[in-house]
Amino acid sequence: MSRKKRHASPLPSYPTGDDRLPKLPEELPEAFLARMERQLSEDDPDGYARFLSCYRHPPVHALLLNTLRGACAEKLPFTLSAAPVPWEPYGYYFELLPDNRPGKHPLHEAGAYYIQEPSAMLPVRAFFSPSGPGPAAVPLSGGLSVLDLCAAPGGKSTQLAMLMQGNGVLVSNEIHPVRAKTLSRNIERMGIRNAVVTNETPERLSAFFPAFFDRILVDAPCSGEGMFRKNPAAVREWSPQAVDLCAVRQEEILRAAVCMLAPGGLLVYSTCTFAPKEDEEQVKRFLSLHTDFVEVKQEKLLPHKAPGEGHFFALLSGDGVRVPNRASYVFPDRRLRDETSAWIENLLFDPACIGYHPERLFLSGEHLYLLPQGVPDLKGLRVLRPGLHLADLVTDRNGLRFSPAHALSHVLLPAWAKHCIELNDQEAALYLNGQSLRAEALPSSAPDASRDLLVTYGGFSLGWAKAVNGQLKNHYPKGLRGAV
């Protein structure tokens, strides 16, 4: 099954203990090939042959420029395609070469881009630019509440956050704990300030968020047929029974999702598989069960027709009569609010750049967060990240001290911080490996005092440090060191 596996798959198509990767396309499962031949030969006599031929070529690669961090193609030291991905204006193809590896570059750790399968960039754009008039044409920048229900590892949440432009609340959920932690790290790396990361089942979320969300994305766990070329090991886990099991689970997830959609809201259902039972037939079943929904648009990408591995989505519009509950937090401690505001003002030129408002502060232990606008009280849910982690509170002999969080650094553009240090290639590599920089490595403008400095590279923020007695004391998180 695909990367979003929710349950144990049926018996694989290959013998247990066979670690050999299948040769493509010759060793694709016979049942899969027979079904694809029927699907593709109906409208195009040469479609099936062209579909098979694409498996003899390596997959294409793409990345999503992170506009939240001010990324643009001209800023990146990579060879990218001249034109963007057809369905995503900030997505670009690149050729994976020894000297052109964006995933191994410091700018990847800076969150300047997200490496993403190009076909997977399609569903989110359905919220923004569907064909024809209607409510779906409204951008996601008006303080909307948005749910990415099956969100790990975080590419589609990044796209949604870019469209939301820091407004409203984005709830990014993942049911599996390990994958939820990966999702949370990527939300931090990409500098998403208005996201709440949860680790819950769709059923529990639906009980907590009745009719709450204006937009819901269900990128459902599926049989992963669109992963065969990129990850041939997925072939080993495929079977007709896996398709059936996925279809049942998808229907359960959609049943929970519809309970969370506010009146007049929009729901996108998507998969990375080609199976009609999980795609077109799934949508048809949904519409037959939910007569207050209409289909606005449906689209399917196939690897022999578009440069990517393939994806399916359907944009659905609901018109229910449910009434959302939008209760919000109240932060009671006026003194801490005032101290936090003073600290932020000393750190940034204008706290409004991060959407700061003292009424949306939230303290969890020693961790201080800025909650997204409109988020309800989340008590009772497994929450990994209730918003933007601003700082950790440290009490020492000098009293209360604010230690800026790594997540805050990734929300900032360098021009927003009062004290920055720009590193070169060598210095950035040392910093990301957790090493301190000697005095001669510091720019001449660096202050020689114990204050928080935003460390930047290539015009993007990497993290925090302190200049102490001519040295740059490294505050890059230990768990992230050595990634480059």
ZIQUI-V918012 format. One line per field, one symbol per residue. ss: DSSP state (a for helix, b for strand, c for the rest). burial: b if it has 24 or more other ideal C-beta (glycine too) atoms within 12 Angstrom, else e. Layout:
BEGIN
ss: ???
burial: ???
END
This chain:
BEGIN
ss: cccccccccccccccccccccccccccccaaaaaaaaaaaacccccaaaaaaaaaaccccbbbbbcaaacccaaaccccbccccbccbccbbbbccbccbcaaacaaaacccbbbccaaaaaaaaaaaccccccaaacccccccbbbbccccccaaaaaaaaaaccccbbbbbcccaaaaaaaaaaaaacccccbbbbcccaaaaaaaccccbbbbbbbcccccaaacccccaaaaaccaaaaaaaaaaaaaaaaaaaacbbbbbbbbbbbccccccccaaaaaaaaaacccbbbbbbbbbcccccccccbbbbbbbbcccccccccccccccaaaaaaaaaaaaaabccaaaacccaaabbbbccbbbbbcccccccccccbbbcbbbbbbbbbbccbbbbbbcaaaaaaccaaabccbbbbcaaaaaaaaccccbcaaaccccccccccbbbbbbccbbbbbbbbbccbbbbcccaaacccc
burial: bbbbbbeebeeebeeeeeeeebebbeebbeebbebbeebbeeeeeeebeebbebbeeebbbbbbbbbbbbbebeebebebeeebbebbebbbbbeeeeeeebeebbbbbbbbbbbbbbbbbbbbbbbbbbeeeebbeeebeebbbbbbbbbbbbbbbbbbbbbbebbbbbbbbbbbeebbebbbbbbbbbbbbbbbbbbbbbeebbebbebbbbbbbbbbbbbbbbbbbbbbbbbbbbbbebbbbbbbbbbbbbbbbbbbbbebbbbbbbbbbbbbbbbbbbbebbbeebeebbbbbbbbbbbbebbbbbbbbbbbbbeeeeebeeeebebeeeeebeebbebbeebbeebebbbbbbebbbbeeebbbbbbbbbbebeebbbbbbbbbbbbbeeeeeeeebbbbbbbbbbbbbebbebbbbbeeebbbbbbebebbeeebbeeebeeeebbbbbbbbbbbbbbbbbeeeebbbbbbeebeebb
END
